[in-house]
Amino acid sequence: MKTTTLPIENLIHGSPVCHAIILIALASFALLQTTHAVSPAPDGAYPNDNTAEGDFALYLLTTGFGNTAIGADALLNNTTGSDNTANGDQALYKNTTGSDNTANGFKALNSNTTGIDNTANGAKALYSNTGSYNTANGYGALYSTSTGTDNTANGFKALLNNTTGIDNTAVGSQALYHNATSSNTAVGYQTLYYNTTGIANTATGVQALWRNASGSSDTATGFFALLSNTTGYSNTADGDSALSSNTTGGGNTAGGYQALFSNTSGNTNTATGDGALYFNSSASNNTANGYQALFNNTTGTQNTATGTNALYNNITGSSNTADGYQALLNTTGPRNTAEGVNALLNNTTATDNTANGYKALYHNTGANNIAIGSSAGTNLTTGSNNIDIGNFGQAAEANTIRIGRSGVQQTAYMQGISWATVASTFQGWDQANGQSERSDPGT
């Protein structure tokens, strides 16, 4: 057969057919390099509703269906897994049979093999995961989770070190960063940051429950709330820096700014109000309601203070009850009861006093006194064993009962007892001295 060779200038200046042949040849050369650079080729119409775009995306696919892989090595090892979506280089890289997973970001869900229903948005989110039903949004979120399930992490490196923990929720940068256990909820920057084995904790606020390691069933709401808690359990802190120093104490409730701030090992205390039980460290079973109530208490136990500054300076006194503004303001003594504004205000070390009323036993430093009524016993200072009802009392008086005030109460009635002035040696009532007297007739 004879072959004819045409000069190139003849082709260039030749017919339109020649021009078409030249264009087809040039196009083939242009596409040749791209075709061989990708294995398999991009934009391919894969069987079973699969879509792949990128070098080696869905490279080992066999029977899996409904998968979408965009990015180099995305879903590279997937064989029979179905309904997966991978966007990003090496996203779902090791997935083989896992299904219904979504990975968006560089190496997101990289190590997942058989896990199902996982969602990872962010570079290296759920990187080590093989478990199921996890959701991670943010760079490195749930990075180390291997077999853990039902976890949710939203934020930079949230739940980063979680491996087998389940049912955790972390929202915020580095929330539950070191967690390895279950059923914790952390919302805020570095909340429950050091938690490792503690379970059923809830922390809301910047660095709330920050140092908690193994403490369980704690609830912290507010900036630095339960910040230093390590092994303490069943604590509730609501307010900035509430129970901030608590380490091992359990069963405490603090509501208010810096409530129970210094508590470390004290148990079953309740503080409601800014600065309530502020300096309490190891004491237990105290209740403080009001601004700076029981503020200086350190080791005193079983005290109850209700009202602003109630039992403010109590340090070691125990079993005291104060109800009212600055009631029992100064005391280290035990077993005192004060109800009313400034009641037992200046009591220091005295014990077993009862004051009921505005400024009742206001100046008292003695013991075993009872005062009822506004300013009752207010003149008492060091006296003990007195009962003043509606009476101001006398300074340093002891073992005396006073009821009513001169010029105010004119008549007294007591069932079965009556007094009258008689012209004999019997005197029923000495009005001048305000005392009842009795002498036998004929003496």
C-alpha positions in Angstrom: 0.0 0.0 0.0 1.3 3.4 -0.9 1.7 6.0 1.8 1.4 9.7 1.1 3.1 12.2 3.4 1.8 15.7 3.3 3.9 18.7 4.3 2.6 20.5 7.4 2.0 23.7 5.5 -0.4 21.8 3.3 -2.4 20.7 6.3 -2.4 24.1 7.7 -3.6 25.7 4.5 -5.8 22.7 3.6 -9.4 21.8 3.8 -11.6 22.2 7.0 -11.3 18.4 7.4 -7.6 18.7 7.9 -8.1 21.4 10.4 -10.5 19.2 12.4 -7.9 16.3 12.5 -5.3 18.7 13.9 -7.5 20.0 16.7 -8.5 16.5 17.8 -4.9 15.4 18.0 -3.9 18.5 20.0 -6.8 17.9 22.4 -5.8 14.3 23.0 -2.2 15.3 23.9 -3.5 17.9 26.3 -5.7 15.4 28.2 -3.2 12.6 28.2 -1.1 13.8 31.2 -4.2 14.5 33.4 -5.7 11.1 32.6 -2.7 9.2 33.9 -2.1 11.5 37.0 -5.2 10.4 38.8 -6.0 6.8 39.7 -8.9 6.4 39.4 -9.8 9.3 37.1 -11.7 12.3 38.6 -15.3 13.1 37.7 -15.9 9.4 37.2 -19.4 8.0 37.2 -18.9 5.2 39.6 -21.5 2.4 40.0 -24.0 2.4 42.9 -24.3 6.2 43.2 -20.7 6.7 44.3 -18.9 10.0 43.6 -15.1 10.5 43.9 -13.0 13.5 43.1 -9.2 13.5 44.0 -6.2 11.2 43.9 -7.1 7.7 45.0 -10.5 8.8 46.4 -12.6 5.7 47.0 -9.6 3.8 45.5 -10.5 0.4 47.0 -14.3 0.6 46.7 -16.0 -2.8 45.9 -19.7 -2.9 46.7 -20.3 0.1 48.8 -22.9 2.5 47.5 -24.0 6.1 48.0 -20.5 7.4 49.0 -19.1 10.8 48.2 -15.3 11.3 48.5 -13.7 14.7 47.6 -10.0 15.1 48.3 -6.8 13.1 47.9 -7.1 9.7 49.6 -10.6 10.4 50.8 -12.3 7.2 51.7 -9.3 5.4 50.1 -9.7 2.1 51.9 -13.5 2.0 51.8 -14.7 -1.3 50.4 -18.3 -2.1 51.4 -19.1 1.0 53.5 -22.1 3.0 52.3 -23.6 6.4 52.5 -20.4 8.0 53.7 -19.4 11.6 52.8 -15.7 12.6 53.0 -14.5 16.1 52.1 -10.8 16.7 52.6 -7.5 15.0 52.1 -7.5 11.6 53.9 -10.9 12.2 55.3 -12.3 8.8 56.4 -9.0 7.4 55.1 -9.2 4.0 56.8 -12.9 3.5 56.6 -13.6 0.0 55.3 -17.2 -1.1 56.2 -18.4 1.8 58.3 -21.5 3.6 57.0 -23.4 6.8 57.3 -20.4 8.8 58.4 -19.7 12.4 57.4 -16.2 13.9 57.5 -15.3 17.4 56.5 -11.7 18.4 56.9 -8.2 17.2 56.6 -7.9 13.7 58.1 -11.3 14.0 59.7 -12.4 10.6 60.9 -9.1 9.4 59.5 -8.8 6.1 61.4 -12.5 5.1 61.4 -12.9 1.6 60.1 -16.2 0.2 61.1 -17.8 3.0 63.1 -21.2 4.2 61.9 -23.2 7.4 62.1 -20.3 9.7 63.0 -20.0 13.3 62.0 -16.7 15.2 62.0 -16.3 18.8 60.9 -12.8 20.1 61.2 -9.2 19.1 60.5 -8.4 15.9 62.5 -11.8 15.9 64.1 -12.5 12.3 65.4 -9.1 11.4 64.0 -8.7 8.1 65.9 -12.3 7.1 66.0 -13.6 3.6 65.5 -16.8 4.0 67.6 -20.2 5.1 66.5 -22.7 8.0 66.9 -20.1 10.6 67.7 -20.3 14.3 66.6 -17.2 16.5 66.5 -17.0 20.1 65.3 -13.7 21.8 65.5 -10.0 21.2 64.9 -8.9 18.1 66.8 -12.3 17.7 68.5 -12.6 14.1 69.9 -9.2 13.5 68.3 -8.2 10.5 70.4 -11.6 8.8 70.7 -11.3 5.2 69.7 -14.3 3.1 70.8 -16.2 5.8 72.6 -19.8 6.3 71.5 -22.5 9.0 71.7 -20.1 11.8 72.3 -20.6 15.4 71.1 -17.7 17.9 70.9 -18.0 21.4 69.6 -14.8 23.5 69.8 -11.1 23.5 69.2 -9.7 20.3 70.7 -12.8 19.6 72.7 -12.8 16.1 74.2 -9.3 15.8 72.6 -8.1 12.9 74.8 -11.3 11.0 75.2 -10.7 7.4 74.2 -13.5 5.1 75.5 -15.8 7.5 77.3 -19.4 7.6 76.2 -22.3 10.1 76.4 -20.1 13.2 76.9 -21.0 16.6 75.6 -18.3 19.3 75.3 -18.9 22.8 73.9 -16.0 25.2 73.9 -12.4 25.3 73.2 -10.6 22.4 75.0 -13.7 21.5 77.0 -13.3 18.1 78.6 -9.8 18.1 77.1 -8.4 15.2 79.2 -11.6 13.3 79.6 -11.5 9.5 79.5 -14.9 8.6 81.1 -18.6 9.1 80.6 -21.7 11.2 81.0 -20.1 14.6 81.5 -21.3 17.9 80.1 -19.0 20.8 79.7 -19.9 24.2 78.2 -17.2 26.9 78.1 -13.5 27.4 77.6 -11.5 24.6 79.3 -14.4 23.5 81.4 -13.8 20.1 83.0 -10.3 20.4 81.4 -8.5 17.8 83.6 -11.4 15.5 84.1 -10.2 11.9 83.6 -12.4 9.4 85.5 -15.1 11.7 87.0 -18.6 10.9 85.7 -22.0 12.7 85.6 -20.5 16.2 86.0 -21.9 19.4 84.5 -19.8 22.5 84.1 -20.9 25.7 82.4 -18.6 28.7 82.4 -15.0 29.5 81.7 -12.8 26.9 83.4 -15.6 25.6 85.6 -14.5 22.4 87.3 -11.2 23.0 85.6 -9.0 20.7 87.8 -11.7 18.0 88.4 -10.1 14.6 87.9 -12.2 11.9 89.5 -14.9 13.9 91.3 -18.4 12.9 90.2 -21.9 14.3 90.1 -20.7 17.9 90.5 -22.5 20.8 88.9 -20.7 24.1 88.3 -22.1 27.2 86.7 -20.0 30.3 86.4 -16.5 31.6 85.7 -14.0 29.5 87.9 -16.9 27.7 89.6 -15.5 24.6 91.4 -12.2 25.5 89.7 -9.9 23.4 91.9 -12.2 20.5 92.6 -10.3 17.2 92.2 -12.1 14.4 93.9 -15.0 16.2 95.6 -18.4 14.8 94.6 -22.0 15.9 94.6 -21.2 19.6 94.8 -23.3 22.3 93.2 -21.7 25.7 92.5 -23.7 28.5 90.8 -21.8 31.8 90.5 -18.5 33.2 89.5 -15.7 31.6 91.6 -18.3 29.7 93.8 -16.5 26.8 95.6 -13.5 27.8 93.6 -10.9 26.3 96.0 -12.8 23.1 96.8 -10.7 20.0 96.3 -12.1 17.0 98.2 -15.2 18.4 99.9 -18.5 16.8 98.9 -22.2 17.6 99.1 -21.8 21.3 99.1 -24.1 23.9 97.5 -22.9 27.4 96.7 -25.0 30.0 95.0 -23.5 33.5 94.5 -20.2 35.2 93.6 -17.4 33.6 95.6 -19.8 31.7 97.8 -17.8 29.0 99.8 -14.8 30.4 97.9 -12.1 28.9 100.2 -13.7 25.6 101.0 -11.4 22.7 100.4 -12.5 19.7 102.3 -15.7 20.8 104.1 -18.8 18.8 103.4 -22.5 19.4 103.2 -22.3 23.1 103.5 -24.9 25.4 101.9 -24.1 29.0 101.0 -26.4 31.3 99.1 -25.3 34.9 98.5 -22.1 36.7 97.4 -19.2 35.8 99.7 -21.3 33.6 101.9 -19.1 31.2 103.9 -16.2 32.7 102.0 -13.3 31.5 104.3 -14.8 28.2 105.2 -12.2 25.6 104.6 -12.8 22.3 106.3 -15.9 22.9 108.4 -19.1 21.0 107.5 -22.8 21.2 107.9 -23.1 25.0 107.8 -25.9 27.0 106.1 -25.4 30.6 105.1 -28.0 32.7 103.3 -27.2 36.3 102.6 -24.4 38.6 101.5 -21.2 37.6 103.4 -23.1 35.5 105.9 -20.7 33.3 107.9 -18.0 35.1 105.9 -15.0 34.4 108.2 -16.1 30.9 109.3 -13.2 28.4 109.0 -13.8 25.3 111.1 -17.1 26.1 112.9 -19.7 23.5 112.2 -23.5 23.2 112.2 -24.1 26.9 112.1 -27.0 28.6 110.3 -26.8 32.2 109.3 -29.6 34.1 107.4 -29.1 37.7 106.5 -26.4 40.1 105.4 -23.3 39.7 107.5 -25.0 37.3 109.8 -22.4 35.4 111.9 -19.9 37.4 109.9 -16.9 36.9 112.2 -17.6 33.5 113.4 -14.5 31.4 113.1 -14.6 28.3 115.2 -18.0 28.6 116.9 -20.4 25.8 116.3 -24.2 25.2 116.5 -25.1 28.9 116.3 -28.2 30.2 114.6 -28.4 33.8 113.4 -31.3 35.3 111.5 -31.2 39.0 110.6 -28.8 41.7 109.4 -25.5 41.5 111.3 -27.1 39.0 113.8 -24.3 37.4 115.9 -21.9 39.5 113.9 -18.9 38.8 116.2 -18.7 35.4 117.8 -16.6 32.4 118.3 -18.8 30.9 121.0 -21.1 28.0 120.4 -24.8 27.3 120.7 -26.1 30.8 120.5 -29.4 31.8 118.8 -30.0 35.3 117.5 -33.1 36.5 115.6 -33.4 40.1 114.6 -31.2 42.9 113.3 -28.1 43.3 115.4 -29.2 40.7 117.8 -26.2 39.5 119.9 -24.1 41.8 117.8 -21.1 42.0 120.1 -21.1 38.5 121.5 -17.6 37.0 121.2 -16.9 33.8 123.1 -20.1 33.5 125.2 -22.3 30.4 124.8 -25.9 29.3 125.0 -27.5 32.8 124.6 -30.9 33.3 123.0 -31.8 36.8 121.6 -35.0 37.5 119.8 -35.7 41.0 118.6 -34.0 44.1 117.3 -30.7 44.6 119.1 -31.6 42.0 121.7 -28.6 41.3 123.9 -26.7 43.8 121.7 -23.8 44.3 124.1 -23.8 41.0 125.8 -20.6 38.9 126.3 -22.0 36.7 129.0 -23.5 33.2 128.8 -26.9 31.6 129.2 -29.0 34.7 128.8 -32.4 35.0 127.2 -33.7 38.2 125.8 -37.0 38.6 124.0 -38.2 41.9 122.5 -36.8 44.9 120.8 -33.6 46.0 122.6 -34.3 43.4 125.3 -31.2 42.9 127.4 -29.4 45.6 125.5 -27.8 46.9 128.7 -26.4 43.6 129.7 -22.6 43.3 129.2 -20.9 40.5 131.1 -23.8 39.1 133.1 -25.0 35.6 132.8 -28.1 33.5 133.5 -30.5 36.4 133.0 -33.9 36.5 131.4 -35.0 39.8 130.0 -38.4 40.0 128.4 -39.3 43.5 127.1 -36.7 44.9 129.5 -33.3 46.5 128.9 -31.6 44.6 131.7 -28.7 45.9 133.8 -25.0 45.8 133.1 -23.1 42.9 134.7 -26.3 41.7 136.3 -26.6 37.9 136.8 -29.2 35.3 137.7 -32.1 37.8 137.3 -35.4 37.8 135.6 -36.9 41.0 134.3 -40.2 41.3 132.6 -41.5 44.6 131.2 -40.3 48.1 131.7 -41.0 50.7 134.4 -43.6 53.3 133.3 -44.7 51.0 130.5 -46.3 47.9 131.9 -48.6 48.9 134.9 -50.3 45.6 135.7 -49.2 42.0 135.7 -51.5 39.0 135.6 -50.3 35.4 136.2 -52.7 32.6 136.4 -53.2 31.5 140.0 -51.1 34.3 141.4 -52.1 37.8 142.4 -50.4 40.7 144.2 -52.0 43.5 146.2 -50.8 46.2 148.7 -51.9 45.2 152.3 -51.6 46.9 155.6 -49.6 44.1 157.1 -46.1 42.7 157.0 -46.9 41.1 153.6 -45.9 43.3 150.7 -47.1 42.0 147.3 -45.2 44.4 145.0 -42.5 46.9 145.6 -43.2 49.5 142.8 -40.1 51.5 143.8 -37.7 48.7 143.2 -39.8 46.8 140.6 -39.6 43.6 142.7 -42.1 41.2 144.2 -41.5 40.5 147.9 -43.1 38.3 150.5 -42.8 38.0 154.2 -44.7 35.8 156.6 -47.4 37.6 158.6 -46.5 38.3 162.3 -42.8 38.6 161.7 
